[in-house]
Amino acid sequence: MADKSSVAYLTGAGLSVDAGLPHSVKLAEKLKEYLIAQAAEPKNEEAKVLLGLLYFILGGIRFQWGRLGLDPDQPVNIEQIATAALRLRHRHKDPLAPYVSAWTDRIVSLEAQQEGALERFSDTIFARLKEWLATPAKEKIEYINRMGDLHDKDAAVSIFSLNYDLLVETALANANRVLVNGFKEGRWNPELFNQKSDIRLYKLHGSLDWVDDEMHGICSLTFDRHPKAEDFEVQKSPLLIFGTDSKLSGKDPFLTLVHAFSDQLRSTQVLVAIGYSFSDQYINDIVEQRMRDNLQLRIVIVSRTADKIKQRVLFLENSPRVTTINGNAQDALNSGAVRNEILRVLKEAKQEAPF
């Protein structure tokens, strides 16, 4: 494997949208619709409080955008809502808490109406995500398997995913491809990533089948399943972070995963950003830095708006090392456009390499 090229995928929500899963803005809309329906039930007082919290959070996000000179009418996504809820939930632990004379009366009022309201709000988001991001039928996700086509033949393939869903794992398992994701017998062991003979999957924002258990530590419930999973899976929320700049990103498994992403880009020849909008500034900063450090690194953007993304992101805009495929992930993978572009870029890079 040492003489093979290194190819990395960076996958965003656009990869899963083609399989029928909702994107982050749609998830926020679904949360609102769900809480409105629940709050319409006469005796569901908890849902009324949670809906009030959602409206408060949405108002705060839009107010802050207006203060910053940004469009307050732009869509709000589920990560922004969840991040705000988690920060409000732990607001008294914030280093700035001593300097805040009083938190808004509305939050205090809602918490008085429903004990643990912010905790229940976060739990509701986690529970709904499991339902709304459930893996579709086998035939709907077959295209995702195409990301592994070059592995072992022409390159060593790694996949860095920002998605919580289980589509990549399931698609590769359906195709009988061996995958390393840092878990063995359901237990987290990052040393497994040293096995470079297999496709490696790094889920930078966590996964719907990961939990952090007091007794067993970081565990997987599906890929592969912890032998004691039935003892703790029901009461545990999935181990996720909403945005790579979250405070949790400084802890395992997230610290290990994002370090692996940064480290691998030092020697990778091709990074295929597929279904990723370049909206995560933390991730963008890593990619930009590695573009400077690793002069061999080429980027292929695969998106319906690939050209617009390249024009919008400053470090991509005028770079001859960045190419685009304008189209959805499913078509680009199934048609061979992604595979062919990777091979073309690798060939070009080898021709330009010094003797």
C-alpha positions, 0 to 999 in steps of 0.5 A: 500500500505504500506506493499507492496514492492517498485519496480522501473523501470529505462528505457532507449532507449532500451525500445523504440527501440524494438517498432521501434524507433531509438536510440540516435546514429541513431537519430544523423545519421538521423539528418545528412541525413536530413540536407544533403538532405535539403542542396542539394536544390539550394536555401536552404541557411539556410540548408547549414549553419545548415549542416556546423554547424553540421560538426563543432560540430561533428568535435569538439566532436571528437577532444575533445575525441582525446585530452582526449585519447578516441577513436575519431571514436566512434559514436556520439549521438543526445544528444551530438550534441544537448548539444554542440549546446545549449552550443555554443548558450549560450556561452557568458553567460558561466562563462569561457567566459571572459577568452576566447580571441576569439571563433573559426572563423568558428562559427562566420562565420556561424552566420554571414551567417545566423542570429540565426543559432544556435537557428535554429539548436536547433529548427531543432533538436526539430522538427525532434525529434517530427517526428522521435520519434512519437508513433507507432501503438498500437500493437507495444507498448503493451509489455511496459504495462507489466511493470505495471503487479505487481502493486497493486498485489505484489508491488507499481510500479514507472517508471523513464524514460530517454526517451523523447517519449510517449510510456510508457504513451500511452501503459498504457493508451491503457491498461486502467491503471491509471498513475500519471505523475505530470500533471493534466489538463495539469498543472505541480503539483508535489504533484500529485506524493504523490498519491501512489495508482497509477503507477507513471511515472517520465520523468527525461529528459523531454517529447515531450509533455511538454512545458514551457509557459510564461503565463501558466508555465510548461504544458503538451500537451497530457498526459493530455492536457492543456485546452489552449494548442492550444494557444501556442503548435505550437510555443513552443519547447518541454521541454527536457534536453540532459543529466541529468548533464545539467544546466537545471536539476537544475530547475523544473520540472527536479530538482523535478524529479531527487530528487524523483528518488534519494529519492525513491531509499532509500527505493526501494527493486528492481530497474529494469534497462531496455534498459538502458546502464548505460551511464549517469554518473549523474544517475549512481552516484545516483544509486551507492550511493543508493546501499551503503545507502539501503542495501535492494536494488537489481538491475535487468539489462535487455538488450541484453548486460546485462552481458557486462554492469555489467562487465563494470560498476565498482559498479555493477561488483562484486555485488551479489545484481545485476542480469541480463536478457540478451535479448531485452525488448520486449521479456523479458517483454512479456515472463514474465522473468522480472516479475518472476525475480522481484518476485524471488528477492523480495522473496530472499530479504525477506528471508535475511531480519533481524527479 
